[in-house]
Amino acid sequence: MTAYSSKRFPSEIGQNGWLKISNSQYSAPFLDQDIISDWLVIGSGFAGISAAKRLTELRSGDKIILIDAIGIGEGAAGQNSGFMIDVPHNINAKGDYLSSIKKDKDTISLHREAIEFSSQMVEEYDIPQNVYNKIGKLNGAATPKGISFNKDYKKQLEALGEDYESLDSKQLSDITGSNYYEQGIYTPGTVLIQPAEYIKRIVERLSDKIKVFQNSPIKKIEKKRNTWEAQTSKGKIITKNIIFAVNGHITNFGFYKNQLIHIFTYSSLSRKFDDSILKGDPSWGLTSSNPIGTTVRKIKVSEKQSRLLIRNTWRCRQNLVSLNSDFENSCKKHRKSFIERFPNLHDIPFEFSWGGRVCLSLNGAPAFGELDENLFSACCSNGLGTVKGTLAGKFIIDKACKSNSSQLDKYENIEKPSLLPTNFLTQIGANLRIKSREMTAGRDL
């Protein structure tokens, strides 16, 4: 008899601003009974909702269950900064950006497949533009080192034949209302999403065709003859197939031991402010040219009011639990970064601050494939859950249903996560590297 169990579950920290400002009131029941299904998708993030949606397309007559350990939209996906990026964007990068052209073209092709799949859901489910907005993104540099990173990035985009626009400091200021940045690059293919609301709205519409449960952590899965039994504290699901779409939480079930790196990154969302005190475009998103640098988004929340989001600070915590000291230190850094970029908003406080989990592998490979008979993994999004989670969720169903395609073949040819030292050594090494890069980031952070 085969069984896998978890006694540890990821914990949340802070107040997720995306969730707090979401207009969706959707909520699902918790599982308090025994139920039979053909498919069980564990996790309602980007991978989970994409897997569930793909199942409704390929197995419309099957009984499908989507379940989450916490509330829909409350997990790591709903804590995301909301950049659905089409061109290569490797947060593990050393800043050189230059790599194999064929590999980069494959990455772009796969990312655009994910964006197309999500766009189809958005159209089918009438998701509004303020939740899913294809307006591109900025890559901002505030230091000579950041400018050198963007120089390499431009070379990469030119070699790939991708559209981009170089921006000087004035052009960036006209867009962002900030005089902080020296130089930037605009790429048009990125979608900016409100991640918590995106998740909640799609799951609400999916619930017309599938059963959805929340606040129901799976504690044990056990193989009995030709079926799996997934147990929660109040009920049980008997199913033919299980899809793990839980990103880094997969390690708590004993899979991918010493292969995945668990990082927390932190965000703060400002109080609403009047648009008259910050000129520039109504909505925009900016990632730093330095991979360790600060991400900033301006979010339009009403006709005359906006908010600003700041994200920076990374810490490796291999037990998937954030330290309070990490959270408190990140909030101080957010405040500093905010005031430096927007000194005229120095009296605008943050209303919400939170931490979000990121799962990486050393070689940037996903935790994807069949783990056991009819037990599949679509995990480890390598910091780009919006696109890579969406892609993994769609492709794992294509694989399980034997709906093969050239894109699936391309995806499956990606390497498997490489081995790491023990968790203790991995955490020490990752944090030393992060701190070293933060110390040299200067104004990009």
N, C-alpha and C positions, 0 to 999 in steps of 0.2 A: 504494500500500500504506500503510495507516494503522497507526501504532505509537505506544505510550506506554510510557515506561520510568521507573524510579526507581533512583537510585544512593544515596539516603539513606533511612534507616529510623529510626523513633523509638527512642530508647534509654531504658531503665528506670533508675531511681535508687533506692537504698535497698532495704529488704526489705519486701515487701507483707505486712502482718500478716494480712489476710483470707485470703491464699493459705496462709500458714504455719499458720493455725489451722483450715483447711478439713478436714473429715472425708472428702472425696471424694478417691480415689486415681486418678481417671480420667486417662489419658494417651493421646494418639493418635500414630500413626506419622508420620514425615516422608515427603515425596514423593520417591521415588527411581526413578520410572519414568514412561513416557508413558502417559496415560490419556485416554479420550474420555468426555465428559459432555454433557448438555443444558444444565445450569446450573452455573455456578461462583460461589459466594458467597465473596468475599474479606473476611476479618475475622470473628472469632467473638465479638464483643461483643454488646451488647443488640440492635443493628440486625441483625447477622449471624445470630444464632440465631433471631430472629423471622422474618427472610426465609426461612431454611432451613425453619422449621416451617411457614410459610405455603405454601411450595412443596410440602411433603408433603401438604398439604390440597388444593391446586388442581391439582397436577401429580404425583400419586402414582405414575404410571407412568414418569416421566422419571428419568434418571440425574442425581443432584444431588451436588455436591461442596462441602464447607465447608472452607476452608483458612485458616490463620493463620501469620503470620510468626514468632510466638513460641509459648510453651506456652498451651494452653487455660486461660483464667482469669487469665493473667499480665498482660494488657494493661490499657489504661485503664479498661475496664469493670470488671475485677476489683479495681481500685484505688479505685473509687467509694466515697463515704460511705454509699451504700445507701438513700437516701430516694426512694421512688417516690411522687411528690407529685401529687395530683389538682387542687388549686386553683392559681391563678396564683402563680408563684414565679419572678420574673425576677431573676437574679443581676446583670443589667446595671442594675437599677433604681437610681434616685437616692434611693429611700426614700419616694417619694410614693405608690406603689402604685396610686393612682387612675388609671384609664384607661377606655377605651371598654367599656361594659357588654356590648355585643354581642360584641366581640373576646374579652373575658374568658370569656363563656359558651361561645363556640366553643372556647376553650382548655380549659376544664373538660371539655366534651364529648369532645374529642380525647384528653385525658389519661386520662379514664375508659375510653375505648375501649382504650387501651394497657394499662391495669391489668386490664381484663376479659380481654384476650387473654393476658396473662401469667398471670392467675389460672387460666385454662383449661389452660395448660401445666402449671402447678403441680399442679393436680388430676389431670390425665392422667398425669403422671410421678411422682406421689407425693412431691413435694418437702415436707420436714417444716416445721413451723411455725417452728422456730428459724432457718430459712433464709429464710422468706417470711412475715412476721408483720404483719397488718393491724391495727395498734394506734394509728394516728394519729401526729401529731407536735406538738411544742411550738415556739412562736416566743417566744424569751426576750429581754427587754430589761433591761440593767443600768445604763442612763444615761437622763437626761431626753430626749436625742435619740432613743434607742432606743424609749422609751415613746411619743414623738410618731409614730415610724414605725408602731408597733402601733396607735395611734389611727386613722391613715389606713387601715391594713389592716382594722381592724374595720368601718370605713365601707364599704370595698370588699366585704367578705363580706356585710354586711347588704344592700347594694344588689343583690348577686347572689342573695340568699335562701339563702346557705350556712350550715350549722350551724357554730357555734364556741362555745367557752367561755372567758370571761375568767378569768384566774388572778391572784391577788395573790401577794405574796412568800412567804407561809406555805404556800399551796397548791403553789407551785412547789417549795419546799423539801421538802414532804412527798413529792412525786413524785421529785425528783432527789437528795435528800440534801444539797443545796448551798444555802447562804444567800446566794448571790452575786446572784441575779436579783431585780429590783424588781417586775416585772410580766410577764405572759405571755399568750399565746393558744394554746388547744388546738384543732386541727382534726382530725376523726376519720378522714378518708379516706386518709391516707398509709399506704403499706406500707413497713415497714423490712425490708430484705433483707441477707443475707450475700452480697455481690455475686460474689465469686470462686467460692463454692460453688454459688450459683444457676446461674452460667454452666456450670460443670463438670458439674453433675448433668443439666442440660437437654441439653447436647451429648452426654453419654454415652447418654441415651435416644434422641436423634435418630440416633445412629450405628447404630441398628438398621435405619434406613431409608435413610440416606445414607452416603457416604464422607467421613471426616474426616481431615484432615492438619494437623499442627502443626510448628513450627520450620521452615517452608518459605516464606520470603518470595518473593512474586512480584516479579521484577525487570523483566519486560517483558511487555506484551501487544501482540499484533500481529494485524491483520485480514487474513485470507487467504480470498478469495472470500466464502463465506457463513458462515464460522466464525472464531472467535477462538482464538489460541494464547497461552496464559499460561505463561511460562517461569520456573522456579526454577533454582537452581544444580545440581540433580540430576535434574530431570524436567520434564515439559511436560504441560499440560492443553489438549486440543482441545475447545472447547465452543461451543455456539450462543449462549449468553447469559452475560453477566458482571454481577454485582452488586458494586459497591464499597460495603462497609460498614466503612470504616476511619477514620471521623471525620476528624480534621485531616490524617491521612497522605495524603488525596486530593490535597493540594497538591504533594506530592513527585512525583506523576505528571503535573504540569503543569496540572491543572484548578483552577478558581476562583482564578486568580492575583490577588493583591491584593484578595481578598474575605474571607479568613478570618483570625481572630486566634487565636494559639496561646498558651495560658496553662498554667502549671504551678501546681498547688496541692498542699499537703503535709499529711500526716496522721501521727499517732503513736498506737500502741496500747499500753496499759499491760500490765504483767505481771498475771497473775491475782491477785486478792485475795479475802479472805474477806468474804462479804456482811455479816457482823456489824459491820464497821467503816464501812459506808456504808448508811444507812437509805434507804428510798424504794422505788419500784417495781422489780421485777426487771429490766425492759427498758424503755428509752425512748430517744427521739431528739429533740434540740433544735437548731434552727437559730436564728441570731441575727436579731432584727428588723432590725438594720443589715446590709444585704447584704454588707458587707465583714467582718462579725464572725465569731466563732468558732462552729463546729459541734461539738456534743458528743453522743456516744452511749454508753449503758450496754448492754453485751452480756452476757447470761447464758451462761456456758460450762459450768456443771455445777450440780448441785443446790445447792451452797453457795458457788460462786465466780463472779466476774464480771470483766470488763475494762471499761476506759473508753477511748473513742476521742476524740482531739482533732484537729480540722482547722482550719487557718487559713493565712494567707500566700499571696499570689497574685503571680506574676511572669510577664510576657510574654516568651516566647522564640520568635521567629518561625522559628528553624531546628529547632524541636521537640526541643531538647537542653537539659536543665536544667544550670545551673551548680552546682558543688559548694558554692560560697559561698551560693547561694540555699538549698540543702538544709540546710546547717549552721545558717544564721540561722533558718530555719523551726523546726528542732528546739529551739533556744533559746526561741523564742516559744511553742512548744507547752508546754515545761516551765513557763514563767511562767504561762500561761493555766491549766494544769492545777492548779498549786499555789494560785493565787488562788481557784479555784472549789472545790477540795477540799483545804483545808489539812491536814485530818486524814489525808490520803493522801500527805503530802509525801515519805515514804520509799519509796513505791511507784514503781519506775522504769518507763520505757518499754521494752518488749521489742522493738518493731519501729517503724521510721519509714520513710516512702517518699514519693515524688512521683507525682502522677498528671496526665495531660494533659487539658486542657479545650479544646474548640474552640468559638469564638464567631463570630458575624457582628455587624457594627455595628448592624444593624436587627433582630437576633434571628431572622433567617430561616434555614431549613435549606438545605443544599446537596443538593437533591433533584431528581431527574428523569433524563431520558435524555440522556446525554452524546454518544453516537454510536450508530450502528445496533446495537441489542441490547446496549448498554453503559449501565448505569444507576448512579446514585449515590444512596445513602441515608446521607448524612454530615452533619456539623456539628450536634451535638445541643444546642449553646448551654448547656452546663453541666448539663443534665438528661438525661443519657444513659439513665437507667433508664426514663423514660416516653417521651421524644422519640426515642430510638434505637429502642425497641420499636415505636413508631408508624411511624417511617420505614421500618423493615424490613418490617413488614406491608404498608404501603401501596405500597412500591416493587414488590412482587410483584403486588399487585392491579393496579397500573398496567401492568406488563410483561405480565401475563396477560389484560389488558383486562377485569378483574373490577371494573367501576366501581361506585361507591357514593356516596351523598351525603357521607359522611365523607371519602372520597378527594377529591371535588370541593372540599370545604371546605379540606382540607389543601393542595391544589394552588393554591388562591387566595391562600395566604400569599405575601408578597413573596419575591423572590430576594435572596440576599446582596448588600448594597450595596458599591460600590467603596471601597477604602481607599487611603491614600497608600502609598508604597513600604514594604517590610518594615522598613527601617531607621527610618523616621519613625513607622510604626505602633508599633513596639516602644518607642521613646522616649516617644511620647504615652501609650500604655497604661500604662507603668510609672510615669510621672509622676502620672497620674490615680489609680492604685492607691495609691501612696505618700501622696498627699494625703489620700485617704479613710481610710487607715490611721491617719494622724496625728490625724485628728479623731474617730476611732471611740471613743477612750477605753476604758472598761471593757468595752464590747461586743466588743472584740478580745481 
